[in-house]
Amino acid sequence: NVFNGMPQMNQDGSQFTYMATGAKGYALYLCDAAIGRKQVVCADNGLWDLRGSVGFSALPWSPDDSKFLYYTNNTLVICPIDTNKTPVSLDIGTSRASSVIWVNPSEFAWLEGETICYAMEQAEGHWNVRKVRHQGQVSSLTAIDDHTIAWLQDDFICRLELTTNLTGTN
């Protein structure tokens, strides 16, 4: 197998996800760390962009290890470990998600070009996505508590409370 990107370990170290070549191209694998058993979560043969890079990424696990994220075909996928639950796909258009972080087991945030985005789990497994445009270079996106994110932007530390009114400070 040829690996692509960094593996993503769950919080207790018992499982991890990774991208590697599969039978038809690249695949996302879920692996049990204790016994080495792996299973294909998804696979695709046509996920190459014009620069030759793979449009497929293993992303972080939720803080309670109940789900993990991956990126494929301009989509963020929330994949529950409970096989009785269906994965949820969030279309993010033509932008690539970067700096993906979990804020709590029901909220995560990411950068999408010049937009800070976050998703909140609603009743019955639906996810509500909010987007906030920003100007300037953003780096070091991080969670500072269960409902607040912070980042570095133009030599300022900024924060945003992930509430309905999206309060923020510099």
DSSP file with accessible surface (Angstrom, degrees, kcal/mol):
  #  RESIDUE AA STRUCTURE BP1 BP2  ACC     N-H-->O    O-->H-N    N-H-->O    O-->H-N    TCO  KAPPA ALPHA  PHI   PSI    X-CA   Y-CA   Z-CA
    1    1 A N              0   0  108      0, 0.0     2,-0.5     0, 0.0    21,-0.1   0.000 360.0 360.0 360.0 144.0    0.0    0.0    0.0
    2    2 A V        -     0   0   87     20,-0.1    19,-1.6     2,-0.0     2,-0.2  -0.926 360.0-140.8-104.2 123.1    1.0    3.6   -0.7
    3    3 A F  E     -A   20   0A 130     -2,-0.5     2,-0.4    17,-0.2    17,-0.3  -0.566  11.3-160.0 -86.9 150.9   -0.1    5.9    2.2
    4    4 A N  E     -A   19   0A  47     15,-2.3    15,-0.6    -2,-0.2    54,-0.3  -0.981  55.1 -21.1-131.6 119.1   -1.5    9.4    1.7
    5    5 A G  E    S-     0   0A  61     -2,-0.4    14,-0.1    13,-0.1    52,-0.0  -0.135  96.3 -42.5  78.2-176.8   -1.5   11.9    4.5
    6    6 A M  E     -     0   0A 145     52,-0.2    52,-0.2    12,-0.1    11,-0.1  -0.678  56.3-116.1 -89.8 140.0   -1.4   11.3    8.3
    7    7 A P  E     -     0   0A  71      0, 0.0     2,-0.6     0, 0.0    11,-0.2  -0.365  26.2-134.5 -65.3 154.6   -3.3    8.6   10.0
    8    8 A Q  E     -A   17   0A  50      9,-2.8     9,-2.1    51,-0.1     2,-0.3  -0.950  17.2-157.0-118.6 111.3   -5.9    9.8   12.5
    9    9 A M  E     -A   16   0A 101     -2,-0.6    52,-0.4     7,-0.2     7,-0.2  -0.632  17.0-121.8 -86.9 141.7   -5.9    8.0   15.9
   10   10 A N    >   -     0   0    8      5,-2.9     3,-0.9    -2,-0.3    -1,-0.1  -0.238  37.1 -95.1 -73.6 174.5   -9.0    8.0   18.1
   11   11 A Q  T 3  S+     0   0  117     51,-0.4    -1,-0.1     1,-0.2    -2,-0.1   0.845 122.4  41.6 -64.9 -36.6   -8.8    9.4   21.6
   12   12 A D  T 3  S-     0   0  110      3,-0.0    -1,-0.2     1,-0.0    -2,-0.0   0.450 107.8-119.7 -94.2   2.2   -8.1    6.1   23.4
   13   13 A G  S <  S+     0   0   33     -3,-0.9    -2,-0.1     2,-0.2     3,-0.1   0.569  82.0 114.2  78.1   9.5   -5.7    4.8   20.8
   14   14 A S  S    S+     0   0   48      1,-0.1    19,-2.6    19,-0.1    20,-0.6   0.728  77.8  22.4 -86.5 -22.8   -7.8    1.7   20.0
   15   15 A Q  E     - B   0  32A  36     17,-0.3    -5,-2.9    18,-0.1     2,-0.3  -0.972  61.2-177.5-140.6 157.4   -8.7    2.6   16.4
   16   16 A F  E     -AB   9  31A  45     15,-1.9    15,-3.1    -2,-0.3     2,-0.3  -0.983  16.0-139.8-151.3 158.7   -7.3    4.8   13.6
   17   17 A T  E     +AB   8  30A   0     -9,-2.1    -9,-2.8    -2,-0.3     2,-0.3  -0.892  25.1 168.2-115.6 151.0   -8.2    5.8   10.0
   18   18 A Y  E     - B   0  29A  18     11,-1.7    11,-2.9    -2,-0.3     2,-0.4  -0.985  30.8-122.0-157.2 158.5   -5.8    6.3    7.2
   19   19 A M  E     +AB   4  28A   3    -15,-0.6   -15,-2.3    -2,-0.3     2,-0.3  -0.872  43.0 144.6-103.5 136.4   -5.7    6.8    3.4
   20   20 A A  E     -AB   3  27A   0      7,-2.1     7,-2.9    -2,-0.4   -17,-0.2  -0.970  54.1 -72.1-158.5 168.3   -3.8    4.3    1.2
   21   21 A T  E     - B   0  26A  39    -19,-1.6     5,-0.3    -2,-0.3     2,-0.2  -0.392  53.2-177.4 -65.9 144.5   -4.0    2.7   -2.2
   22   22 A G        -     0   0   24      3,-5.1     3,-0.2    22,-0.1    -1,-0.1  -0.501  46.7 -67.5-125.2-161.7   -6.7    0.0   -2.4
   23   23 A A  S    S+     0   0  113      1,-0.2     3,-0.1    -2,-0.2    -2,-0.1   0.837 132.0  21.0 -64.2 -33.6   -7.9   -2.4   -5.0
   24   24 A K  S    S-     0   0  166      1,-0.2     2,-0.3     2,-0.1    -1,-0.2   0.339 131.6 -59.9-118.8   3.6   -9.2    0.3   -7.4
   25   25 A G  S    S-     0   0   19     -3,-0.2    -3,-5.1    21,-0.1     2,-0.2  -0.986  98.1  -2.8 151.3-140.3   -7.3    3.4   -6.3
   26   26 A Y  E     -BC  21  44A  23     18,-0.9    18,-2.1    -2,-0.3     2,-0.3  -0.589  62.4-176.8 -86.3 149.7   -7.2    5.2   -3.0
   27   27 A A  E     -BC  20  43A   2     -7,-2.9    -7,-2.1    -2,-0.2     2,-0.5  -0.974  26.8-125.7-141.7 153.6   -9.3    4.1    0.0
   28   28 A L  E     -BC  19  42A   0     14,-2.9    13,-3.4    -2,-0.3    14,-1.1  -0.905  32.8-161.3 -98.4 126.9  -10.1    5.2    3.5
   29   29 A Y  E     -BC  18  40A  18    -11,-2.9   -11,-1.7    -2,-0.5     2,-0.5  -0.877  15.6-152.7-112.0 145.2   -9.4    2.4    6.0
   30   30 A L  E     -BC  17  39A  18      9,-2.6     9,-2.2    -2,-0.4     2,-0.4  -0.971  24.9-168.4-110.6 124.7  -10.6    2.0    9.6
   31   31 A C  E     -BC  16  38A  11    -15,-3.1   -15,-1.9    -2,-0.5     2,-0.6  -0.948  24.4-135.6-124.3 137.4   -8.1   -0.1   11.6
   32   32 A D  E  >  -B   15   0A  36      5,-3.0     4,-2.1    -2,-0.4   -17,-0.3  -0.801  18.1-154.4 -85.0 117.6   -8.3   -1.8   15.0
   33   33 A A  T  4 S+     0   0   45    -19,-2.6   -18,-0.1    -2,-0.6    -1,-0.1   0.807  86.4  54.1 -68.1 -29.4   -4.9   -1.0   16.6
   34   34 A A  T  4 S+     0   0   91    -20,-0.6    -1,-0.2     1,-0.2   -19,-0.1   0.920 126.1  16.8 -74.3 -42.7   -4.9   -4.1   18.9
   35   35 A I  T  4 S-     0   0  119      2,-0.1    -2,-0.2    -3,-0.0    -1,-0.2   0.500  96.1-123.9-111.7  -6.0   -5.4   -6.8   16.3
   36   36 A G     <  +     0   0   49     -4,-2.1     2,-0.2     1,-0.2    -3,-0.1   0.544  54.2 153.9  78.2   5.0   -4.5   -5.0   13.1
   37   37 A R        -     0   0  136     -5,-0.2    -5,-3.0    -6,-0.1     2,-0.3  -0.493  22.0-170.7 -68.0 134.2   -7.9   -5.8   11.4
   38   38 A K  E     -C   31   0A  94     -7,-0.2     2,-0.3    -2,-0.2    -7,-0.2  -0.929  11.9-169.5-127.4 153.0   -8.8   -3.2    8.8
   39   39 A Q  E     -C   30   0A  89     -9,-2.2    -9,-2.6    -2,-0.3     2,-0.5  -0.990  29.4-112.0-138.2 147.3  -11.9   -2.4    6.8
   40   40 A V  E     -C   29   0A  78     -2,-0.3   -11,-0.2   -11,-0.2     3,-0.1  -0.670  24.9-175.7 -78.7 125.2  -12.5   -0.2    3.8
   41   41 A V  E    S-     0   0A  38    -13,-3.4     2,-0.3    -2,-0.5    -1,-0.2   0.864  71.6 -19.5 -84.8 -46.8  -14.8    2.8    4.8
   42   42 A C  E     -C   28   0A  29    -14,-1.1   -14,-2.9     2,-0.0    -1,-0.4  -0.980  61.6-166.7-156.8 156.8  -14.9    4.1    1.2
   43   43 A A  E     +C   27   0A  61     -2,-0.3     2,-0.3   -16,-0.2   -16,-0.2  -0.986   6.0 177.4-145.1 151.9  -12.9    3.9   -2.0
   44   44 A D  E     -C   26   0A  61    -18,-2.1   -18,-0.9    -2,-0.3     3,-0.3  -0.980  22.7-157.4-156.2 145.9  -12.8    5.7   -5.2
   45   45 A N  S    S+     0   0  107     -2,-0.3     3,-0.1   -20,-0.2    -1,-0.1   0.564  88.3  55.5 -98.6 -13.1  -10.8    5.5   -8.4
   46   46 A G        +     0   0   56      1,-0.1    -1,-0.2   -20,-0.1   -21,-0.1  -0.129  65.0 113.5-117.6  40.7  -11.3    9.1   -9.7
   47   47 A L        +     0   0    7     -3,-0.3     8,-3.7   -21,-0.0     2,-0.4  -0.106  43.2 116.8-106.0  38.8  -10.2   11.4   -6.9
   48   48 A W  B     -D   54   0B 128      6,-0.2     6,-0.2    -3,-0.1     2,-0.1  -0.848  49.9-149.6-106.0 136.0   -7.2   13.1   -8.5
   49   49 A D    >   -     0   0   55      4,-2.1     3,-1.9    -2,-0.4    -2,-0.0  -0.406  40.3 -89.3 -91.7-179.8   -7.0   16.8   -9.2
   50   50 A L  T 3  S+     0   0  183      1,-0.3    -1,-0.1     2,-0.1    -2,-0.0   0.720 126.1  58.6 -66.0 -20.2   -5.0   18.3  -12.0
   51   51 A R  T 3  S-     0   0  203      2,-0.1    -1,-0.3     1,-0.0     3,-0.1   0.451 118.1-110.3 -85.7  -1.9   -1.8   18.6   -9.9
   52   52 A G  S <  S+     0   0   43     -3,-1.9     2,-0.2     1,-0.3    -2,-0.1   0.622  73.1 135.4  85.8  11.0   -1.9   14.8   -9.3
   53   53 A S        -     0   0   47      1,-0.1    -4,-2.1     2,-0.0     2,-0.3  -0.638  60.0-106.1 -94.6 155.5   -2.9   15.0   -5.6
   54   54 A V  B     -D   48   0B   8     -2,-0.2     2,-0.7    -6,-0.2    -6,-0.2  -0.614  15.5-148.8 -80.6 132.6   -5.5   12.8   -4.0
   55   55 A G  S    S+     0   0   15     -8,-3.7    18,-1.1    -2,-0.3     2,-0.4  -0.311  71.8  92.4 -92.0  49.7   -8.8   14.5   -3.1
   56   56 A F  E     +E   72   0C   0     -2,-0.7     2,-0.4    16,-0.2    16,-0.2  -0.995  50.3 175.8-146.7 127.6   -9.3   12.2   -0.2
   57   57 A S  E     -E   71   0C  24     14,-2.2    14,-2.6    -2,-0.4     2,-0.4  -0.992  28.9-134.6-143.7 137.4   -8.2   12.9    3.5
   58   58 A A  E     -E   70   0C  10     -2,-0.4    12,-0.2   -54,-0.3   -52,-0.2  -0.741  35.7-169.6 -81.8 131.5   -8.6   11.2    6.8
   59   59 A L  E     -     0   0C  23     10,-2.4    10,-0.4    -2,-0.4   -42,-0.1  -0.670  27.5 -60.1-120.4 176.1   -9.6   13.8    9.4
   60   60 A P  E     -     0   0C  30      0, 0.0     9,-1.5     0, 0.0     2,-0.2  -0.033  43.9-119.8 -63.3 159.7   -9.9   13.9   13.2
   61   61 A W  E     -E   68   0C   5    -52,-0.4     7,-0.3     7,-0.2    41,-0.2  -0.599  36.2 -98.7 -87.4 153.9  -12.1   11.7   15.5
   62   62 A S    >   -     0   0    0      5,-2.9     3,-2.1    -2,-0.2   -51,-0.4  -0.333  37.7-107.1 -68.1 155.8  -14.7   13.3   17.8
   63   63 A P  T 3  S+     0   0   58      0, 0.0    -1,-0.1     0, 0.0    -2,-0.0   0.769 121.5  46.7 -59.2 -25.0  -13.6   13.8   21.4
   64   64 A D  T 3  S-     0   0   85      3,-0.1    -2,-0.1   -53,-0.0   -54,-0.0   0.320 109.3-122.5 -99.2   8.3  -15.9   10.9   22.5
   65   65 A D  S <  S+     0   0   28     -3,-2.1     3,-0.1     2,-0.2    16,-0.1   0.639  77.7 122.5  62.0  19.5  -14.7    8.5   19.7
   66   66 A S  S    S+     0   0   41      1,-0.1    15,-2.7    14,-0.1    16,-0.6   0.672  77.7   5.1 -85.0 -14.3  -18.3    8.1   18.5
   67   67 A K  E     - F   0  80C  17     13,-0.3    -5,-2.9    14,-0.1     2,-0.3  -0.983  59.9-153.1-159.8 162.3  -17.5    9.3   15.0
   68   68 A F  E     -EF  61  79C   2     11,-2.0    11,-3.2    -2,-0.3     2,-0.3  -0.913  17.0-127.8-137.3 166.1  -14.7   10.5   12.7
   69   69 A L  E     + F   0  78C   0     -9,-1.5   -10,-2.4   -10,-0.4     2,-0.3  -0.841  21.8 175.2-113.9 150.9  -14.4   12.7    9.7
   70   70 A Y  E     -EF  58  77C  21      7,-1.7     7,-3.3    -2,-0.3     2,-0.4  -0.974  21.6-133.1-147.3 161.2  -13.1   12.3    6.2
   71   71 A Y  E     +EF  57  76C  12    -14,-2.6   -14,-2.2    -2,-0.3     2,-0.3  -0.943  31.4 154.7-115.8 135.1  -13.0   14.5    3.1
   72   72 A T  E >   -EF  56  75C  20      3,-2.6     3,-1.3    -2,-0.4   -16,-0.2  -0.948  63.6  -6.9-157.3 138.0  -13.8   13.3   -0.4
   73   73 A N  T 3  S-     0   0   89    -18,-1.1    20,-0.1    -2,-0.3     3,-0.1   0.865 128.0 -49.2  46.0  53.8  -15.1   14.9   -3.6
   74   74 A N  T 3  S+     0   0   61      1,-0.2    18,-2.7   -19,-0.2    19,-0.4   0.795 118.2 113.4  59.5  29.2  -15.7   18.4   -2.1
   75   75 A T  E <   -FG  72  91C  27     -3,-1.3    -3,-2.6    16,-0.2     2,-0.5  -0.996  59.7-146.6-134.9 133.9  -17.6   16.7    0.8
   76   76 A L  E     -FG  71  90C   0     14,-2.6    14,-3.2    -2,-0.4     2,-0.5  -0.876  23.0-156.7 -92.2 131.1  -16.9   16.4    4.5
   77   77 A V  E     -FG  70  89C   4     -7,-3.3    -7,-1.7    -2,-0.5     2,-0.7  -0.941   9.9-154.6-115.7 128.5  -18.3   13.1    5.7
   78   78 A I  E     -FG  69  88C   4     10,-3.1    10,-2.3    -2,-0.5    -9,-0.2  -0.905  18.4-167.2 -98.9 112.1  -19.2   12.5    9.3
   79   79 A C  E     -F   68   0C  14    -11,-3.2   -11,-2.0    -2,-0.7     2,-0.1  -0.888   8.0-148.0-110.9 109.2  -18.9    8.7    9.8
   80   80 A P  E     -F   67   0C  24      0, 0.0   -13,-0.3     0, 0.0   -14,-0.1  -0.453  12.4-140.0 -73.2 146.2  -20.4    7.2   13.0
   81   81 A I  S    S+     0   0   53    -15,-2.7     2,-0.6    -2,-0.1   -14,-0.1   0.840  86.3  89.3 -71.1 -32.6  -18.7    4.2   14.5
   82   82 A D  S >  S-     0   0   71    -16,-0.6     3,-2.0     1,-0.2   -16,-0.0  -0.533  72.1-154.3 -66.1 110.6  -22.2    2.8   15.3
   83   83 A T  T 3  S+     0   0  127     -2,-0.6    -1,-0.2     1,-0.3    -2,-0.0   0.605  88.8  69.6 -69.0  -9.2  -22.9    0.8   12.1
   84   84 A N  T 3  S+     0   0  144      2,-0.1     2,-0.4     0, 0.0    -1,-0.3   0.573  90.7  75.9 -80.0 -10.4  -26.7    1.3   12.7
   85   85 A K  S <  S-     0   0  127     -3,-2.0    40,-0.0    -5,-0.1     0, 0.0  -0.826  83.1-126.1-104.1 143.9  -26.2    5.0   11.9
   86   86 A T        -     0   0  117     -2,-0.4    -2,-0.1     1,-0.1    -8,-0.1  -0.674  27.0-110.4 -87.9 137.1  -25.8    6.4    8.4
   87   87 A P        -     0   0   60      0, 0.0     2,-0.4     0, 0.0    -8,-0.2  -0.298  30.7-135.8 -59.7 149.9  -22.8    8.6    7.6
   88   88 A V  E     -G   78   0C  39    -10,-2.3   -10,-3.1    38,-0.0     2,-0.4  -0.942  11.6-151.6-114.0 132.2  -23.7   12.3    6.9
   89   89 A S  E     -G   77   0C  81     -2,-0.4     2,-0.6   -12,-0.2   -12,-0.2  -0.887   4.6-163.6-106.4 132.6  -22.2   14.2    4.0
   90   90 A L  E     -G   76   0C  18    -14,-3.2   -14,-2.6    -2,-0.4     2,-0.4  -0.961  17.2-139.3-114.5 113.0  -21.8   18.0    4.0
   91   91 A D  E     +G   75   0C 125     -2,-0.6   -16,-0.2   -16,-0.2   -17,-0.1  -0.581  21.2 179.7 -72.2 124.7  -21.2   19.5    0.6
   92   92 A I    >   -     0   0    4    -18,-2.7     3,-1.0    -2,-0.4   -17,-0.2   0.161  33.3-133.1-112.6  18.8  -18.5   22.2    0.9
   93   93 A G  T 3   -     0   0   32    -19,-0.4    -1,-0.4     1,-0.2     0, 0.0  -0.335  61.2 -29.5  70.1-147.0  -18.5   23.2   -2.8
   94   94 A T  T 3  S+     0   0  131     -3,-0.1    -1,-0.2     2,-0.1     2,-0.2   0.510 110.6  98.8 -88.4  -4.7  -15.2   23.6   -4.7
   95   95 A S  S <  S-     0   0   42     -3,-1.0     2,-0.4   -21,-0.1    -3,-0.1  -0.493  71.3-126.4 -81.1 154.5  -13.2   24.6   -1.6
   96   96 A R        -     0   0  103     -2,-0.2    17,-0.6   -25,-0.0     2,-0.2  -0.841  22.8-122.2 -99.8 135.7  -11.0   22.2    0.3
   97   97 A A  E     +H  112   0D  10     -2,-0.4     2,-0.3    15,-0.2    15,-0.2  -0.549  37.5 173.9 -74.8 136.4  -11.5   21.9    4.0
   98   98 A S  E     +H  111   0D  58     13,-2.4    13,-3.0    -2,-0.2     0, 0.0  -0.928  52.6  25.9-137.6 165.2   -8.4   22.6    6.1
   99   99 A S  E    S-     0   0D  58     -2,-0.3     2,-0.3    11,-0.2    -1,-0.1   0.875  74.8-172.2  51.3  45.5   -7.6   22.9    9.8
  100  100 A V  E     +     0   0D  15     10,-0.1     2,-0.3    -3,-0.1    10,-0.2  -0.521   8.4 172.7 -73.8 128.2  -10.5   20.6   10.8
  101  101 A I  E     -H  109   0D  31      8,-2.8     8,-2.9    -2,-0.3     2,-0.4  -0.985  30.5-129.7-135.8 146.2  -11.0   20.6   14.6
  102  102 A W  E     -H  108   0D  23     -2,-0.3     6,-0.3     6,-0.3    41,-0.2  -0.810  14.9-173.8 -90.4 136.7  -13.6   19.1   16.9
  103  103 A V  E    S-     0   0D   8      4,-2.7     5,-0.2     1,-0.5    -1,-0.1   0.791  73.9 -26.4 -95.2 -40.0  -15.0   21.5   19.5
  104  104 A N  E >  S-H  107   0D  14      3,-1.7     3,-1.5    43,-0.1    -1,-0.5  -0.907  84.8 -75.7-158.4 178.9  -17.1   18.9   21.3
  105  105 A P  T 3  S+     0   0   41      0, 0.0   -43,-0.1     0, 0.0     3,-0.1   0.670 131.6  38.6 -63.1 -12.3  -18.7   15.6   20.3
  106  106 A S  T 3  S+     0   0   49      1,-0.1    15,-3.0    15,-0.1     2,-0.3   0.308 113.9  53.7-118.9   6.7  -21.5   17.4   18.5
  107  107 A E  E <   +HI 104 120D   7     -3,-1.5    -4,-2.7    13,-0.2    -3,-1.7  -0.996  52.4 169.1-144.1 137.5  -19.6   20.4   16.9
  108  108 A F  E     -HI 102 119D   0     11,-1.8    11,-2.7    -2,-0.3     2,-0.3  -0.962  13.6-154.5-142.1 160.8  -16.6   20.8   14.7
  109  109 A A  E     +HI 101 118D   0     -8,-2.9    -8,-2.8    -2,-0.3     2,-0.3  -0.908  13.2 170.8-132.5 160.7  -15.0   23.7   12.7
  110  110 A W  E     - I   0 117D   1      7,-2.3     7,-3.0    -2,-0.3     2,-0.4  -0.974  32.7-107.9-160.3 165.2  -12.8   24.0    9.7
  111  111 A L  E     -HI  98 116D  11    -13,-3.0   -13,-2.4    -2,-0.3     2,-0.4  -0.862  24.2-175.0-100.8 139.3  -11.4   26.6    7.3
  112  112 A E  E >   -HI  97 115D  14      3,-2.9     3,-1.0    -2,-0.4     2,-0.3  -0.831  61.7 -68.3-134.2  87.5  -12.8   26.7    3.8
  113  113 A G  T 3  S-     0   0   55    -17,-0.6    -1,-0.1    -2,-0.4   -15,-0.0  -0.441 119.9  -9.4  63.4-119.6  -10.7   29.2    1.8
  114  114 A E  T 3  S+     0   0   98     -2,-0.3    20,-2.3    -3,-0.1     2,-0.4  -0.002 122.4  89.3 -98.5  30.3  -11.6   32.6    3.3
  115  115 A T  E <   -IJ 112 133D  16     -3,-1.0    -3,-2.9    18,-0.2     2,-0.6  -0.988  64.6-145.7-131.9 134.1  -14.4   31.2    5.4
  116  116 A I  E     -IJ 111 132D   2     16,-3.1    16,-2.9    -2,-0.4     2,-0.3  -0.883  31.1-173.3 -93.3 125.9  -14.5   29.8    8.9
  117  117 A C  E     -IJ 110 131D   0     -7,-3.0    -7,-2.3    -2,-0.6     2,-0.3  -0.870  12.4-178.5-121.0 152.1  -17.2   27.1    9.0
  118  118 A Y  E     -IJ 109 130D   1     12,-2.3    12,-2.7    -2,-0.3     2,-0.4  -0.992  12.4-150.6-148.6 153.8  -18.7   25.0   11.7
  119  119 A A  E     -IJ 108 129D   0    -11,-2.7   -11,-1.8    -2,-0.3     2,-0.4  -0.973   6.7-163.9-125.2 138.2  -21.2   22.2   11.9
  120  120 A M  E     -IJ 107 128D  43      8,-2.4     8,-2.9    -2,-0.4     2,-0.3  -0.989  23.3-123.0-123.7 129.7  -23.5   21.5   14.9
  121  121 A E  E     - J   0 127D  59    -15,-3.0     6,-0.3    -2,-0.4     2,-0.2  -0.529  32.3-169.1 -72.8 133.2  -25.3   18.2   15.2
  122  122 A Q    >   -     0   0   91      4,-4.3     3,-1.0    -2,-0.3     4,-0.1  -0.459  38.0 -52.7-108.8-174.8  -29.1   18.6   15.5
  123  123 A A  G >  S+     0   0   74      1,-0.2     3,-1.4    -2,-0.2    -1,-0.2  -0.206 120.5  17.0 -59.6 149.0  -31.9   16.1   16.4
  124  124 A E  G 3  S-     0   0  177      1,-0.3    -1,-0.2    -3,-0.1    -3,-0.0   0.763 131.2 -64.8  59.9  27.9  -32.1   12.8   14.5
  125  125 A G  G <  S+     0   0   27     -3,-1.0    -1,-0.3     1,-0.2     2,-0.2   0.559  93.1 139.9  80.5   6.2  -28.5   13.1   13.2
  126  126 A H    <   -     0   0  124     -3,-1.4    -4,-4.3    -4,-0.1     2,-0.4  -0.556  41.1-143.1 -80.8 152.9  -28.9   16.2   11.0
  127  127 A W  E     -J  121   0D  29     -6,-0.3     2,-0.5    -2,-0.2    -6,-0.2  -0.963   2.5-150.4-122.3 131.3  -26.1   18.7   10.9
  128  128 A N  E     -J  120   0D  73     -8,-2.9    -8,-2.4    -2,-0.4     2,-0.4  -0.881  15.4-155.7 -99.0 126.3  -26.5   22.5   10.7
  129  129 A V  E     -J  119   0D  49     -2,-0.5     2,-0.4   -10,-0.2   -10,-0.2  -0.888  10.2-174.1-108.1 132.7  -23.6   24.3    9.0
  130  130 A R  E     -J  118   0D  78    -12,-2.7   -12,-2.3    -2,-0.4     2,-0.4  -0.943   5.6-160.9-120.9 147.6  -22.8   28.0    9.6
  131  131 A K  E     -J  117   0D  99     -2,-0.4     2,-0.4   -14,-0.2   -14,-0.2  -0.992   6.8-169.5-134.2 137.3  -20.2   30.0    7.7
  132  132 A V  E     -J  116   0D  42    -16,-2.9   -16,-3.1    -2,-0.4     2,-0.1  -0.985  18.8-139.1-127.8 117.1  -18.4   33.2    8.6
  133  133 A R  E     -J  115   0D 173     -2,-0.4     2,-0.3   -18,-0.2   -18,-0.2  -0.444  23.9-174.3 -71.4 148.7  -16.3   35.1    6.1
  134  134 A H        -     0   0   22    -20,-2.3     2,-0.4    -2,-0.1     4,-0.1  -0.932  18.0-135.6-138.2 161.5  -13.0   36.6    7.2
  135  135 A Q        +     0   0  161     -2,-0.3     2,-0.1     2,-0.1   -20,-0.0  -0.952  65.4  26.9-117.4 143.4  -10.3   38.7    5.7
  136  136 A G  S    S-     0   0   30     -2,-0.4     2,-0.4     2,-0.1    -2,-0.1  -0.217 100.5 -43.9  96.9 169.5   -6.7   38.1    6.1
  137  137 A Q        -     0   0  148     -2,-0.1    17,-0.8   -23,-0.0     2,-0.4  -0.601  53.9-161.4 -78.5 126.2   -4.6   35.0    6.7
  138  138 A V  E     +K  153   0E  11     -2,-0.4     2,-0.3    15,-0.2    15,-0.2  -0.904  18.4 159.3-109.2 136.7   -6.0   32.7    9.3
  139  139 A S  E     +K  152   0E  48     13,-2.4    13,-2.8    -2,-0.4    -2,-0.0  -0.940  47.1  37.3-145.5 169.2   -3.9   30.0   11.0
  140  140 A S  E     -     0   0E  86     -2,-0.3     2,-0.1    11,-0.2    -1,-0.1   0.855  64.6-169.3  57.8  44.0   -3.8   27.9   14.2
  141  141 A L  E     +     0   0E  14     10,-0.1     2,-0.3    -3,-0.1    10,-0.2  -0.434  18.8 162.7 -62.3 130.1   -7.5   27.2   14.4
  142  142 A T  E     -K  150   0E  70      8,-2.6     8,-2.7    -2,-0.1     2,-0.4  -0.985  41.7-114.9-149.7 156.2   -8.2   25.6   17.8
  143  143 A A  E     -K  149   0E  34     -2,-0.3     6,-0.2     6,-0.2     3,-0.1  -0.821  23.6-179.4 -91.3 133.2  -11.0   24.8   20.3
  144  144 A I  E     -     0   0E  90      4,-2.5     2,-0.3    -2,-0.4     5,-0.2   0.568  69.5 -11.3-110.3 -13.4  -10.7   26.7   23.6
  145  145 A D  E >  S-K  148   0E  85      3,-1.2     3,-0.9   -41,-0.0    -1,-0.3  -0.929  92.7 -69.2-161.8-171.1  -13.8   25.3   25.2
  146  146 A D  T 3  S+     0   0  104     -2,-0.3   -43,-0.1     1,-0.2     3,-0.1   0.593 130.1  19.1 -67.4 -11.0  -16.9   23.3   24.4
  147  147 A H  T 3  S+     0   0   92      1,-0.1    15,-3.5   -44,-0.0     2,-0.4   0.203 110.1  81.1-141.5  17.1  -18.4   26.1   22.3
  148  148 A T  E <   -KL 145 161E   6     -3,-0.9    -4,-2.5    13,-0.2    -3,-1.2  -0.992  48.5-169.4-134.5 135.0  -15.6   28.5   21.4
  149  149 A I  E     -KL 143 160E   0     11,-2.4    11,-2.4    -2,-0.4     2,-0.3  -0.822   6.3-167.1-114.5 158.8  -12.9   28.5   18.7
  150  150 A A  E     +KL 142 159E   7     -8,-2.7    -8,-2.6    -2,-0.3     2,-0.3  -0.956   7.6 173.5-141.0 158.7   -9.9   30.7   18.4
  151  151 A W  E     - L   0 158E  23      7,-2.0     7,-2.9    -2,-0.3     2,-0.5  -0.976  33.8-106.4-158.0 164.6   -7.3   31.4   15.7
  152  152 A L  E     +KL 139 157E  65    -13,-2.8   -13,-2.4    -2,-0.3     2,-0.3  -0.869  39.0 170.6 -99.0 128.6   -4.4   33.7   14.8
  153  153 A Q  E >   -KL 138 156E  30      3,-3.0     3,-1.5    -2,-0.5   -15,-0.2  -0.934  66.1 -23.4-144.2 117.7   -5.1   36.3   12.2
  154  154 A D  T 3  S-     0   0   93    -17,-0.8     3,-0.1    -2,-0.3   -16,-0.1   0.906 126.4 -48.3  49.5  49.7   -2.8   39.2   11.3
  155  155 A D  T 3  S+     0   0  156      1,-0.2     2,-0.4     0, 0.0    -1,-0.3   0.655 119.7 107.8  67.7  16.0   -1.0   39.1   14.6
  156  156 A F  E <   -L  153   0E 127     -3,-1.5    -3,-3.0    14,-0.0     2,-0.6  -0.951  67.1-133.8-119.1 145.6   -4.2   39.0   16.6
  157  157 A I  E     -L  152   0E 127     -2,-0.4     2,-0.3    -5,-0.2    -5,-0.2  -0.887  32.4-172.1 -94.4 120.5   -5.8   36.1   18.5
  158  158 A C  E     -L  151   0E   5     -7,-2.9    -7,-2.0    -2,-0.6     2,-0.3  -0.800   6.5-166.0-111.8 155.0   -9.4   36.1   17.6
  159  159 A R  E     -LM 150 169E  87     10,-2.2    10,-1.4    -2,-0.3     2,-0.4  -0.970   6.4-163.7-139.7 158.5  -12.2   34.0   19.1
  160  160 A L  E     -LM 149 168E  11    -11,-2.4   -11,-2.4    -2,-0.3     2,-0.5  -0.983  15.6-141.0-144.1 125.1  -15.8   33.0   18.1
  161  161 A E  E     -L  148   0E  65      6,-3.3     2,-2.2    -2,-0.4     6,-0.3  -0.793  22.0-132.9 -85.4 126.5  -18.5   31.6   20.3
  162  162 A L        +     0   0    2    -15,-3.5     2,-0.2    -2,-0.5   -14,-0.1  -0.472  62.4 124.3 -83.1  70.8  -20.4   29.0   18.3
  163  163 A T  S >  S-     0   0   46     -2,-2.2     3,-1.1     4,-0.1    -2,-0.0  -0.643  80.4 -90.0-118.2 178.3  -23.8   30.3   19.3
  164  164 A T  T 3  S+     0   0  127      1,-0.3    -2,-0.0    -2,-0.2    -1,-0.0   0.816 128.0  43.1 -64.7 -27.2  -26.8   31.5   17.4
  165  165 A N  T 3  S-     0   0  109      2,-0.0    -1,-0.3    -4,-0.0    -3,-0.1   0.471 100.4-136.5 -98.9   0.7  -25.5   35.1   17.4
  166  166 A L    <   -     0   0   37     -3,-1.1     2,-0.2     1,-0.1    -4,-0.1   0.918  25.9-165.0  48.8  57.4  -21.9   34.2   16.6
  167  167 A T        +     0   0   54     -6,-0.3    -6,-3.3    -7,-0.1     2,-0.3  -0.482  13.1 172.9 -73.9 141.6  -20.3   36.5   19.1
  168  168 A G  E     -M  160   0E  47     -8,-0.2     2,-0.3    -2,-0.2    -8,-0.2  -0.971  16.6-164.6-145.9 160.1  -16.6   37.1   18.7
  169  169 A T  E      M  159   0E  65    -10,-1.4   -10,-2.2    -2,-0.3    -2,-0.0  -0.970 360.0 360.0-140.9 159.0  -13.8   39.2   20.0
  170  170 A N              0   0  146     -2,-0.3   -12,-0.2   -12,-0.2    -2,-0.0  -0.889 360.0 360.0-112.1 360.0  -10.2   40.2   18.9
